[in-house]
Amino acid sequence: MKFLFDLFPVILFFVTFKWGESHALAAQAYANEYLSPLISGGITSLEVAPILLATAITLIASLSQIIYLLIARKKIDAMLWISFIIIMLFGGATIYFHSEAFIKWKPTVLYWCYGAAFFLAQFIFRKNLIKLALGSQMTLPEQIWGRLSLAWIAYFMVMGVVNLYVAFNFQTSTWANFKLISVVGIMPGFIVLQSLFLSKYIHEST
């Protein structure tokens, strides 16, 4: 359920963008009507309107998530706060400057922030974030916890680079597809591979 909760803004972004892409005139009309006070110059182009509308919906969804968790008095983990702050900054810049470049940079900045957090925790503060999260559920040799942490650091760094490559070498529609696939396909696949790697250790520790 938490995975679906975290995925909610990404799905809304993808659906809204795809709708706007196939209904560009309507997307432009909605963007100019509802976002004009937030847009520098007050109007946006037909080309950028779909991604502006999708970004606005994502901002609303992310804000709604935070408000819901606060009202429900549920813990908001650090990763969600980081994601929220970054989407607000880069999404807001996308709308204000009516430029898709900012929102395309957002996943990379988020990936690299996560990677930096894992790196600093591992090598500066001598804390393994993977062990802190899963240590109560399984017992692993210290070197394995270290390898897991390094694997996630590498994953976040590489995904940040790949996102930039796709974002600025392919059409925006292709980047939107990649953005969704990276969350619903690549990351779960990476987790499955790690689970297969850990299976023998989990078996030995039971």
N, C-alpha and C positions, 0 to 999 in steps of 0.2 A: 504493500500500500504506500509506503514512504517513497518508493521508486516512482510510482505513478503520480504522487503528489509533487515530487520534485520535477517530474517531466511535464507537468501541466502547462507551464508557460511556453515551453519549447513547442509543444503540439499546437497551442493556440497561435504562436508565431507562424508556424508552417502552414496551417489551415488558412489563416487570414492572408498571408502573402500569396498563396496559390489562388485564393478567391480574387484578390486584388489584381493579380497578374492577368486573369481571364476576364476581369471586369474593370479595366483600367480607368475608364471615364467615371464610373461610380466610385472607385477608390479615391480618385482625385477630388471628386465632389465632397465625399465624406471628410477627407483630410483637410480640405480648405474650409469646410464648415465647422468642424470640431477642433481642429488643431491650429487654425490660423493665428490665435493669440500667442501660441508657443513657437511659431515659425518666424524666423528672421525674414522680413519682407512681407509676411502675411499670407503668401500663397506658395504652392509647390507645383512642380512639373508633373506631367503625366507619367513620365518614366520612373520617378522616385516615389510617387504616391503609394504604391502597394507596400513598399518596405516601411514607409513612415507609418502607415496604418497598422501594419503588423507589429511594429515596434511599440506603438502606443498601446495596443492590446496587451502586449507582453508586460509593459510597465504596470498596467492596471492589475494584471494577473499576479505579478510578483508582489505588488503592494498588498493585494488582497490576502495572499498567503501569510505575509508577516502579520497583518492585522488579525487574521483568524487565529494564528498561533498565540499572539499576545492575549487575545480575548479568552481563548481556551486555557491560558496559563500553561502552555506546553513549552518545553525547552526548544530554543532556536539555536541550533549548533552553529559553530563559527563559520563553517563552509557556506551555509545558507546566507549568513550575514554578508560574507564576502561577495557571494553571487548577487545578492540584492543591491549592494552598494555599486558594484561594477555595472550592472544592467541599468541602474538609475543614471549613473554618470554618462555612460556611452550611449544609452538609449535617448537620454535627454539631449545630448549633443547631436545625435542623428536627426531628431525632430527639429531642433532649433536651427541647425545649419542646413536642414533638408539635404543631407548627404549620407549615403549608405556606407561610406568608408568607416565611420565610427562603429556602427553596429557589427560590421564585419571584423573589426579588431577585437570586439568584446570577448568572443570565445577564447582567443589567443591570450588575452590579458588574464582571463579567468584561469585557464590552464596553467599559465606561468605563475600565477599567484599561488595556486595549489601546489605546484611543483616546488616553489620557493619555501612554502610552509613546511613541506615534508623535508626538504633539504636542511633548513635551519633547525628544525626539531631534531633531526638525526645527527647533524655534525656540529652544531653550536650548543644546543641545549641537552644533547645526549638523551633525547626522548624519541622513541619509535611510535609514530602515530598509529601504525597498523597494529602494533602490539597493544597499545592503549585501548584500541577499539575492539580487538578480538581476543586479547589475552585471557579473558575470563571464559572463553568458549573453547579454546584449544591450547595445548602445550607444544611449543616448538623450540628447537635449538636456537640460540641467539643469532647464529649466522643466517638462519633461514628468515628470521624476522628482518634482519638487515637486508637480505636479498629482496624481500618483498617491498621494503621501503624504497630501495634503489629502483626496482621495477616500476613502481608508481611514479617516481621522479622522472625516469626516462619516458614513461608513457605521456605524462603531462607536457614535458618539453617537446617531444616529437609531435604530439597532436596540435600544439600551438603553432609549430612551423607548418604542418600540413594544412591547417586551417587558413593561414595566410596565403599559402600557395594556391589553394582552391579559390579563395575569396577574390584574389586579384589577378588570376590568370584564366578564370572561367566566368561565364555569365552568372548573374545574381541568382537565377533560378537553380543553376547547378549547385551553387554554394548553399542555398536553402535546403536542397535535398541532402547534401553532405552533412549539414548541421544536424538534421534529424537522424540520419543514419549513424552518425558518430555517437549519439546518445542511446538510441534503441538497438544498435547493432554492434558497433565497434567496442564500446565500453563493456556491455554484457559479455561479449566474446572474450575480452581480455580477462574478465573476472572468472569466466568458465575455465580458461587456460590455467589461471592461478589455482583454481580449485582442484584441477587434475594434478597439478604439481604438488599440492599440499595433501592429496588424498592418502599417500603412503605414510605421511607423518601423523595425520589424524588417526589412521588405523593403528599405528604403533602406540599412540598415546592413550587409546581407549582400553 
